[in-house]
Amino acid sequence: MNRIHNGTDQAVEDMINGYTETYPTLFERLEGQKVILYKGKKAGVSILIGAGAGNEPWPIGYVGEGLADACVLGDVFTAPAAGSILKTIRALPHEKGVLCIATNHAGDVLNFELVSELAELEGIKTRQIYVSDDVDSAVDREERRGIAGVTIVLKVLSAARDAGLSLDELVSLGEELNRNLATASVTTSPAFVFETGKEAYDLPDGFVEYGMGFNGEMGKERTELPLAEEMIEKLAEPLIHDLQIEEGSEIAVFVNPFQATTVLEECVLLHSLQEFLQSKKIKVFDTFVQSLFPTQGAGGLSLTFLKIQEQYRDFYRQEAYSPLFYKRKI
């Protein structure tokens, strides 16, 4: 696959520059760092996200109104540097603390934990939420990878922050969200390595792979290409089991199509999904559909269920916006 860049070694810098220069009233850079700061920061706890590049719009598109106040990036599929995280925490208003949200990957966790200790030595209170929603990556939630479910966690916690919740209250709410969140994914065509344009792995035509990591990690099961309704059932059943969703349960649904999946395919899948949920007599509080956490060049999708609890229902309803992320108020 052909890739567009001015040199792979400067691609992330160019991406950040292109984004902030195009939307100068919304964003600015933190000088010398791979960091985007939101100019519309409101009072209260600051929210910082961080990740390696390569799954855009995550994380750059997750900074904005009703979203994060800043993001710190690493190179493609590389955790952000601890030094950059610390400098970003210093740059954010931190009188009421800084909430750091990341997906549960070893490099991200290691660097955020290190920075938390260093920030505490400077008198800055930080807390961390590591989203661990990938049901195919491990049985124990603490061991699971974090994938597209971070979209819902960030959106809800940002709304809760805007409503005035304290840092400790946000952490408690974030932990509750994580317990009620699960994601499964299927890959229908290969991702590509940004630096080379070569396929990241072998996935022959006529086959799909369930549970493949968003950075190309080996999946859980490879099968022949199923019908859309069979694919949806294969994704949804583990989520229902994991979250103990029963007849009459109420969920929010996040469908995250990968970027090689067409709108036609997407809508066929959505039809199959709604029919499946109706057959199970599961109540759908909301369905959110947007490609926000894809893997480069791949086809397929991820499916996230959030089991609705009253403590975060109204926070979920609130609008969130950036040039790459839009969730209407409901």
C-alpha positions as CSV (number, residue, x, y, z in Angstrom):
1,M,0.0,0.0,0.0
2,N,1.3,3.5,-0.9
3,R,1.8,5.7,2.1
4,I,1.9,9.5,2.0
5,H,4.6,11.3,4.0
6,N,7.6,13.6,3.9
7,G,9.8,10.9,5.5
8,T,8.6,8.3,8.0
9,D,10.9,9.6,10.7
10,Q,9.1,13.0,10.8
11,A,5.6,11.7,10.1
12,V,4.2,12.1,13.7
13,E,5.7,15.6,14.0
14,D,4.1,16.5,10.6
15,M,0.8,15.1,11.7
16,I,0.7,17.1,14.9
17,N,1.8,20.3,13.0
18,G,-0.8,19.7,10.3
19,Y,-3.6,19.3,12.8
20,T,-2.7,22.2,15.1
21,E,-2.0,24.6,12.2
22,T,-5.3,23.7,10.6
23,Y,-7.3,24.4,13.8
24,P,-5.3,27.1,15.5
25,T,-8.3,28.4,17.5
26,L,-8.8,25.0,19.1
27,F,-5.3,23.6,19.7
28,E,-1.7,24.5,20.3
29,R,1.5,22.5,20.6
30,L,3.7,22.1,23.7
31,E,7.0,23.4,22.4
32,G,9.5,20.6,21.7
33,Q,7.1,17.8,22.6
34,K,4.7,15.5,20.7
35,V,1.8,17.1,22.6
36,I,-1.5,18.7,21.6
37,L,-3.2,21.1,24.1
38,Y,-6.8,22.2,23.9
39,K,-7.3,25.9,24.2
40,G,-10.8,25.7,25.6
41,K,-9.8,24.1,28.9
42,K,-12.5,24.6,31.6
43,A,-12.2,24.7,35.4
44,G,-11.8,21.5,37.3
45,V,-9.6,18.5,37.0
46,S,-7.4,18.3,33.9
47,I,-7.6,15.2,31.7
48,L,-4.6,13.9,29.9
49,I,-4.5,11.0,27.4
50,G,-1.5,9.4,25.8
51,A,-0.6,6.7,23.3
52,G,1.6,5.8,20.4
53,A,0.6,7.1,17.0
54,G,-0.9,4.7,14.4
55,N,-4.5,4.3,15.5
56,E,-5.8,7.7,14.5
57,P,-8.0,9.5,15.3
58,W,-6.9,8.0,18.7
59,P,-5.5,9.9,20.5
60,I,-5.2,13.2,18.7
61,G,-8.9,13.4,17.8
62,Y,-9.9,12.8,21.4
63,V,-8.8,16.3,22.6
64,G,-11.5,18.9,22.5
65,E,-14.9,19.9,23.9
66,G,-16.3,17.2,26.2
67,L,-13.1,15.3,25.7
68,A,-9.4,15.4,26.9
69,D,-7.5,18.6,27.6
70,A,-4.3,17.3,26.1
71,C,-2.7,14.3,24.5
72,V,0.9,13.2,24.4
73,L,2.0,10.9,21.6
74,G,4.8,8.4,21.0
75,D,6.0,7.3,17.6
76,V,3.9,4.7,15.7
77,F,2.9,1.9,18.1
78,T,5.4,3.3,20.7
79,A,4.4,4.5,24.2
80,P,4.8,8.3,24.8
81,A,8.0,9.2,26.6
82,A,7.8,9.7,30.3
83,G,9.5,13.1,30.0
84,S,6.9,14.3,27.6
85,I,4.1,13.1,29.9
86,L,5.6,15.0,32.9
87,K,6.1,18.2,30.9
88,T,2.4,18.0,29.8
89,I,1.2,17.6,33.3
90,R,3.2,20.6,34.4
91,A,1.7,22.6,31.5
92,L,-1.9,21.8,32.4
93,P,-3.8,23.5,35.2
94,H,-3.2,21.1,38.0
95,E,-4.6,22.7,41.2
96,K,-7.4,20.2,41.3
97,G,-5.3,17.3,40.0
98,V,-4.7,15.6,36.7
99,L,-6.5,12.5,35.5
100,C,-4.4,10.4,33.1
101,I,-6.3,8.0,30.9
102,A,-4.6,5.3,28.7
103,T,-5.2,1.9,27.3
104,N,-3.8,-1.1,29.2
105,H,-0.5,-1.7,27.4
106,A,2.7,-2.3,29.2
107,G,4.7,0.6,27.9
108,D,1.9,3.2,28.5
109,V,1.3,1.9,32.0
110,L,5.0,1.9,32.9
111,N,5.6,5.5,31.8
112,F,2.4,6.9,33.3
113,E,3.1,5.2,36.6
114,L,6.7,6.5,36.7
115,V,5.5,10.1,35.9
116,S,2.8,9.9,38.6
117,E,5.5,9.3,41.2
118,L,7.6,12.2,39.8
119,A,4.7,14.6,39.7
120,E,3.8,13.8,43.3
121,L,7.3,14.8,44.3
122,E,6.5,18.2,42.7
123,G,3.2,18.5,44.6
124,I,1.0,17.6,41.6
125,K,-1.7,15.1,42.4
126,T,-2.3,12.6,39.5
127,R,-4.4,9.5,39.2
128,Q,-4.6,7.0,36.4
129,I,-7.2,5.0,34.6
130,Y,-6.1,2.1,32.3
131,V,-8.9,0.9,30.2
132,S,-8.9,-2.9,29.8
133,D,-11.8,-3.9,27.6
134,D,-10.5,-6.4,25.0
135,V,-12.3,-9.6,26.0
136,D,-10.3,-11.7,23.5
137,S,-6.9,-10.8,25.0
138,A,-7.2,-12.3,28.5
139,V,-9.8,-13.8,30.9
140,D,-8.8,-11.6,33.8
141,R,-9.8,-7.9,33.3
142,E,-6.5,-6.7,34.8
143,E,-4.6,-8.5,32.1
144,R,-6.6,-7.4,29.1
145,R,-5.5,-5.0,26.5
146,G,-7.2,-1.7,26.2
147,I,-8.8,-0.9,22.8
148,A,-11.8,1.1,21.5
149,G,-13.6,1.2,24.8
150,V,-11.4,4.1,25.9
151,T,-13.6,6.2,23.6
152,I,-16.6,5.7,26.0
153,V,-14.6,6.0,29.2
154,L,-13.0,9.3,28.2
155,K,-16.3,10.8,27.0
156,V,-18.2,9.9,30.1
157,L,-15.4,11.0,32.5
158,S,-15.0,14.3,30.7
159,A,-18.7,15.1,31.1
160,A,-18.4,14.1,34.8
161,R,-15.4,16.4,35.2
162,D,-17.4,19.3,33.6
163,A,-20.1,18.6,36.1
164,G,-17.7,19.2,39.0
165,L,-16.6,15.8,40.1
166,S,-13.3,15.7,42.0
167,L,-10.2,13.7,41.0
168,D,-11.0,10.8,43.4
169,E,-14.6,10.7,42.3
170,L,-13.6,10.6,38.7
171,V,-11.2,7.6,39.4
172,S,-14.0,5.8,41.2
173,L,-16.4,6.4,38.3
174,G,-13.7,5.4,35.8
175,E,-13.2,2.1,37.5
176,E,-16.9,1.4,37.5
177,L,-17.1,2.2,33.8
178,N,-14.2,-0.2,33.1
179,R,-15.9,-3.0,35.0
180,N,-19.0,-2.5,32.8
181,L,-17.3,-2.3,29.5
182,A,-16.2,-4.9,27.0
183,T,-15.0,-4.9,23.4
184,A,-14.5,-7.6,20.7
185,S,-13.1,-7.2,17.2
186,V,-12.7,-8.9,13.9
187,T,-10.2,-8.1,11.1
188,T,-11.3,-8.8,7.5
189,S,-8.3,-7.6,5.6
190,P,-4.7,-6.9,6.7
191,A,-3.3,-3.7,8.2
192,F,-0.1,-2.2,6.8
193,V,3.2,-1.2,8.3
194,F,3.4,2.6,8.0
195,E,7.1,2.7,7.4
196,T,7.2,0.2,4.6
197,G,3.6,0.0,3.2
198,K,3.9,-3.8,3.5
199,E,1.1,-6.0,5.0
200,A,1.6,-6.3,8.7
201,Y,0.6,-9.9,8.7
202,D,-0.9,-12.6,6.4
203,L,-4.7,-12.8,6.2
204,P,-5.7,-14.5,3.0
205,D,-8.8,-13.5,1.1
206,G,-11.9,-15.4,2.3
207,F,-10.7,-15.5,5.9
208,V,-11.2,-13.3,8.9
209,E,-9.5,-13.2,12.3
210,Y,-11.2,-12.5,15.6
211,G,-9.4,-10.8,18.5
212,M,-6.4,-9.5,16.6
213,G,-4.6,-6.7,18.5
214,F,-4.9,-3.2,17.0
215,N,-1.1,-3.1,16.7
216,G,-1.1,-6.4,14.8
217,E,-0.9,-8.9,17.7
218,M,-2.0,-12.4,16.9
219,G,-5.7,-13.0,17.1
220,K,-7.8,-15.6,18.9
221,E,-9.4,-17.4,16.1
222,R,-9.3,-17.5,12.2
223,T,-12.3,-18.6,10.3
224,E,-13.7,-18.5,6.8
225,L,-15.5,-15.2,6.0
226,P,-18.9,-15.5,7.6
227,L,-22.2,-13.8,6.8
228,A,-22.6,-10.4,8.5
229,E,-25.2,-11.8,10.9
230,E,-22.9,-14.6,11.9
231,M,-20.0,-12.1,12.4
232,I,-22.1,-10.0,14.7
233,E,-23.2,-12.9,16.8
234,K,-19.6,-14.1,17.1
235,L,-18.6,-10.6,18.3
236,A,-21.6,-9.9,20.6
237,E,-21.9,-13.2,22.4
238,P,-18.6,-12.9,24.4
239,L,-19.6,-9.4,25.4
240,I,-23.0,-10.6,26.7
241,H,-21.3,-13.3,28.7
242,D,-18.6,-11.1,30.1
243,L,-20.9,-8.4,31.2
244,Q,-23.6,-10.8,32.3
245,I,-26.1,-9.0,30.1
246,E,-29.6,-10.5,30.4
247,E,-33.0,-10.1,28.8
248,G,-34.1,-6.5,29.8
249,S,-30.5,-5.3,30.4
250,E,-29.8,-1.8,29.0
251,I,-26.6,-1.1,27.1
252,A,-24.8,1.6,25.1
253,V,-23.2,0.3,21.9
254,F,-20.1,1.6,20.2
255,V,-19.4,0.4,16.7
256,N,-15.9,1.3,15.5
257,P,-15.5,0.4,11.8
258,F,-11.9,0.0,10.5
259,Q,-11.1,2.3,7.7
260,A,-11.1,-0.3,4.9
261,T,-14.7,-1.2,5.8
262,T,-17.2,0.5,3.5
263,V,-20.3,2.4,4.5
264,L,-22.4,-0.3,2.7
265,E,-20.7,-3.0,4.8
266,E,-21.1,-0.9,7.9
267,C,-24.8,-0.5,7.5
268,V,-25.3,-4.2,6.7
269,L,-23.5,-5.0,10.0
270,L,-25.6,-2.4,11.9
271,H,-28.8,-4.0,10.6
272,S,-27.6,-7.4,11.7
273,L,-26.6,-6.0,15.1
274,Q,-30.0,-4.4,15.8
275,E,-31.8,-7.6,14.8
276,F,-29.5,-9.6,17.1
277,L,-30.1,-7.3,20.1
278,Q,-33.8,-7.3,19.5
279,S,-33.8,-11.1,19.4
280,K,-32.1,-11.1,22.8
281,K,-34.5,-8.5,24.2
282,I,-31.7,-6.3,25.2
283,K,-32.5,-2.6,25.5
284,V,-30.3,-0.2,23.5
285,F,-29.8,3.1,25.3
286,D,-27.7,4.5,22.5
287,T,-25.7,3.4,19.4
288,F,-22.6,5.3,18.5
289,V,-21.0,4.6,15.2
290,Q,-17.7,6.2,14.1
291,S,-14.2,5.1,13.1
292,L,-12.3,6.4,16.1
293,F,-9.8,3.6,17.0
294,P,-8.9,1.8,13.7
295,T,-5.8,-0.1,12.8
296,Q,-3.9,1.3,9.8
297,G,-5.3,0.1,6.5
298,A,-7.3,-2.8,7.9
299,G,-10.8,-3.9,7.2
300,G,-13.2,-5.1,10.0
301,L,-14.6,-3.5,13.1
302,S,-14.7,-3.6,16.9
303,L,-17.9,-3.8,18.9
304,T,-18.1,-2.3,22.4
305,F,-20.9,-2.8,24.9
306,L,-21.3,-0.6,28.0
307,K,-23.8,-1.9,30.6
308,I,-25.7,1.2,31.6
309,Q,-25.8,2.2,35.3
310,E,-27.7,5.2,36.7
311,Q,-24.5,6.8,38.1
312,Y,-23.2,7.6,34.6
313,R,-26.3,7.6,32.4
314,D,-26.6,11.4,32.3
315,F,-22.8,11.9,31.8
316,Y,-23.0,9.6,28.8
317,R,-25.7,11.8,27.3
318,Q,-23.5,14.9,26.9
319,E,-22.0,16.1,23.6
320,A,-18.4,15.7,22.7
321,Y,-16.6,17.4,19.8
322,S,-13.3,17.7,18.0
323,P,-12.6,18.0,14.3
324,L,-12.1,14.2,14.3
325,F,-14.7,13.1,16.9
326,Y,-18.4,14.0,17.2
327,K,-20.9,12.6,19.6
328,R,-24.3,14.3,19.7
329,K,-26.1,15.1,23.0
330,I,-28.9,12.7,23.6
